[in-house]
Amino acid sequence: HYPLRRQRQMCIRDRPVNMMRIVNGLIVLLLLFCLHVAVHTSDEADRARWPLIYAAGEGDAETVRKLLAAGHPVDERSKDGESALHVAGIRGDIATVRLLLDGGADVNARTPPGITLSMTPLHWAIYHGHTPMVEMLLTAGADPSAIDEHGKTPLKMCDEAGQIDAAALVREAIRRRQSKSGADGEDGKRKEEL
């Protein structure tokens, strides 16, 4: 019969197409698996290389405490140039920030220009909306007039983000600095507009 023969021909002709679909699907799955393994392996290698950076970024104060107690350098930098104090601004965990400050972290450390915008930990704390961390950093001596790669001061960042409480803290820190250096700016620095 013609219809039976035609059906058989269609099945035979469709097999290579169906088989190619299966092979292509398997190739895609294999590539996705390899990508997952590569990302996971890379993340684990980075975590082993910069444990303090990861612990600080996750707000894991206990791990930060253990690493610092074991003599791990507080000033280690990630592959992008961030310090542990910078990445602590992601979560804003106060216990983690306190441990880093007590461990001697540079409160005015800068990230490199480019992808990380030459920012200080204060910029990061403001960017992520952590007012208690802003207060801690300013108390520890963070420069309230630090300028990032795009010319933004912490105060400008606060104003742009509508962070009224953080802006008030930054303004007060600027006032304190100006009163220490004299009302006329004897230290030669420009006066920040309040």
N, C-alpha and C positions, 0 to 999 in steps of 0.2 A: 504494500500500500504506500501511496505517496505521503500521506500525513505521518505515518510511523517513521518512514525513512527520513523525512524532513525533521522530525523531532530528534531523531538520533544524530543527524548532522549538526543540529543546533547545539546539542549537548556536547558533542566533540569539539565544535568550534568555540564554544563558550568556556571550555575547561582552561585553556591557556589564559584567557582573560581573567577568569575567577582565580586561577592560580597566581597570576601576577598581582591581583589585588591582595591576596593573602600574603605573598612575599613582601609587597610594599608595606603592608600593615605591620608585619614582623620587623621590617627594617626601621620603621618609625618608632616602634616600641623599643627596639634595641638602642636607637639613638637617644631616646628620652631617658632610658635607664642609664646609659653612659653619662649623659649630662648630669643626671641626679647624683651619680657616684662622684663625678668630678667636682661638683659644687660642694657636696658633703665632705669630700676629702680635703678640698681647699679650705673650707670653713674649719675643719678640725686641725689642719696644719697651722692656720692663722691663730686659732685659739691656743694652741700649744706654744706658738712663738710669742704671742702678746697676751698672756693670761690676765695681767692687770687691766689692760685695755678692755677686754671682754667683761671681766667681773665688774668694773666700774660702769660700763655702759649698760649692764643689766641691773645695776643697783644692788649687787650682791656684796653687801658690807662685810659679811663674815669671811668670804673668800679674799676680799681686799685686805682685811685685817691679817689673815693668815699669811698672805703673800708678803706684805710689808714686814711682818714680824720675822719672816724667814730671810729678810734682807733683799727682797726683790726691789729693783730700782723704781722709785716713784715717778721718775721722769722719762720712762720708756715712751716711745712714740710708735704709732701704728704705721703701716705702709703709706698712709696718706698724710702722716705728720701730726696726727691728733695725739694729745696727751691723755692720760687717764682722767684728769680733771675736766678736759674738754668733753669727753664722751659721758662723763657723769652727768653732764647737763641734759642728756637725752631723757633720763628718768628723773633726775633731780632728787635722788635719794639723799637726804640730809646726813644720815650716818656714814654713807660712803664718802660724801664730800668732806665731812669732818675728818675722817681717817686720812684722806689724801692731803688735806691741808696740814694736819698734825704731822704727817710723814714728810713734809717739806715740799709739796707740789708747788710749782711756780704758778702763782695766781695770775700772772700776766703773760704766760706762755702764749706764743702765737703759732697758729697753723701756717703752713706755707701758702704763698699766693697760688691762685688757680682754683682747683676744685673746692678747697676748704676756705678760701676767701681771706686768708690772713686774719683770722678772728681769734679773740681771747676766750677763755672759759666764761667770762661775763657775757660776751656776745651770745654764746651758746645757751647759757641759762635763760637769757632774755628771749631768745628765739623760741625756746621750748616752753616758755611760760612758767618758769619755776622761781617765783618771787622769793621764797625762803632761801634758795641757793644764791640768788642775787644779793640778798642781804649778807649772807655769810661771806661771799667773795669780796664785797665792798669793805666789810669789817676787817677782812684779812689783808686788805691793801690793794685790791683790784683797781686799776686805773679807770675811773668813770668817763674819761675823755678819749679812751683808745679808739682809733679809727680803723675800720676794716678796709679791705681792698677796694671797696666801692665808696669809701668816704663816709660810711655810716658810723656814728657814735652809738654807744649803748642808749643814750637818751633818745636819739632819733629812732632807733629800733623799737623802744618802748612806745613812743608816740605813734609810730606806724601800726603797731600791733594793738593799740588801745590798752596797754598795760599800765593803768593809772598808778597802782601801788608800787610797781617796780620803778616807774618814772619818778615818783616822789623820792624813793631811796637813792636813785642815781643823782637827782638834783641836790639832795642833801649832801651826798658825798662830794659833789663838785663844789658846793658852798664851803664845806670843811677844808678842802684842798686849797681853795682860793683864800680863805681866811688864814691858813697856815703860811701861805707864800706872800701874804700881804694883799691888801685891797687893790693895789695897782698892778698886781701881777709881776712882782719883782723877779720871779724865777724865769722870766722870759717866755713862758708858755702863753699861748693865746687864751683868752677868757672864753669859756663856754657860755652860750646864752642860756639863761635859766628861764 
